[in-house]
Amino acid sequence: MSTSIPTTMMDFFRKSEGMWMTQRSVHHFDITQDESGESNLTVQVIEPDDEKIASVLALRDLEAAQVAGGARFMWQPNLDLTEPNPDYAAVLIDLPDEGGRSGRLLRDRGYVEKIPVISHYWFANDGVLTINTDYDNNQGQERCWFITDDFRVRVSTVRMMNGVNLMTYCSERRCLSHARLERMAAAHASRTEDGLLAAGA
């Protein structure tokens, strides 16, 4: 099955917009606690003039002219039907280099340490996105790519001063909206009706 390959961060954000069901496997190298499980990830694209972007830029004294846009990422338990908890959300702002295939990501909070961080990213020719983040005491790397338009994979590692101590694999499947499900049902009904008419002809 073919899929379009994003080559800029804003293309990646727009392709990721919506809700995803995440199945996560976590491997610790220093403890035996299992943090594997399932959750929902919701991605919302935000434009350069959004107030969320202005508030994050103020933390780093950066100019809005450098910004291409951004996205808000929100996590919640898989069966939780309430609004996402803002404590489990992050705003990512795209500061692209010339050409757009690489650049910096400004986050209001990091995944490993809950502090504002700047990450460096780049897209390979095959569409694999790599993000490197240096924290005060750790170094994180995440890679993400689309298998199809509705299925993507994320792999991440966290390195401590003494080596890798955490590795995560996530497979993510897009959750279809009610509107899309209705369109699919209508298309199926139309094909079924056409088939019955052809059979009776």
RAURPE-V753398 format. One record per backbone hydrogen bond with DSSP energy under -1.0 kcal/mol. CO is the residue of the C=O (numbers start at 1). NH is the residue of the N-H. E is the energy in kcal/mol with one decimal. If there is no record, write none. Layout:
CO&NH&E, CO&NH&E
//
This chain:
8&12&-2.1, 9&13&-2.8, 10&14&-2.6, 11&15&-2.3, 12&16&-1.5, 18&43&-2.9, 19&175&-3.1, 20&41&-2.8, 21&173&-2.1, 22&39&-2.0, 23&171&-2.1, 24&37&-2.0, 25&169&-2.7, 27&167&-2.0, 37&24&-3.3, 39&22&-3.3, 40&76&-1.7, 41&20&-2.9, 42&74&-2.3, 43&18&-2.3, 44&72&-2.9, 46&70&-2.1, 47&50&-2.1, 50&54&-1.6, 51&55&-2.1, 52&56&-1.5, 53&57&-2.6, 54&58&-1.6, 57&60&-1.1, 57&62&-1.7, 63&66&-1.4, 64&67&-1.7, 69&94&-2.7, 70&46&-2.4, 71&92&-3.0, 72&44&-2.3, 73&90&-2.4, 74&42&-2.9, 76&40&-3.1, 77&80&-1.5, 85&88&-2.3, 86&89&-1.1, 88&75&-2.6, 90&73&-3.0, 91&108&-1.7, 92&71&-2.4, 93&106&-2.4, 94&68&-2.2, 95&104&-2.5, 97&100&-1.6, 101&123&-2.2, 102&97&-3.1, 103&121&-2.4, 104&95&-2.9, 105&119&-3.1, 106&93&-2.5, 107&117&-1.5, 113&110&-1.0, 113&115&-2.7, 115&110&-1.2, 117&107&-2.8, 119&105&-2.4, 120&132&-3.0, 121&103&-1.9, 122&130&-2.4, 124&127&-1.9, 128&124&-2.4, 129&144&-2.1, 130&122&-1.7, 131&142&-2.4, 132&120&-2.5, 133&140&-3.0, 138&135&-2.8, 139&159&-3.3, 140&133&-2.9, 141&157&-2.4, 142&131&-2.9, 143&155&-2.7, 144&129&-2.9, 145&153&-2.7, 150&174&-2.6, 151&147&-2.4, 151&148&-1.9, 152&172&-2.9, 153&145&-2.0, 154&170&-3.1, 155&143&-3.0, 156&168&-2.7, 157&141&-2.3, 158&165&-2.3, 158&166&-1.1, 159&139&-1.8, 160&163&-1.7, 163&160&-2.9, 165&29&-1.8, 166&158&-2.2, 167&27&-3.1, 168&156&-2.5, 169&25&-2.8, 170&154&-2.7, 171&23&-2.5, 172&152&-2.5, 173&21&-3.0, 177&181&-2.3, 178&182&-2.4, 179&183&-2.0, 180&184&-2.5, 181&185&-2.5, 182&186&-2.4, 183&187&-2.3, 184&188&-2.2, 185&189&-2.6, 186&190&-2.2, 187&191&-2.2, 188&192&-2.5, 189&193&-2.4, 190&194&-2.5, 191&195&-2.2, 192&196&-2.2, 193&197&-2.3, 194&198&-2.4, 195&199&-2.1, 196&200&-1.7
//
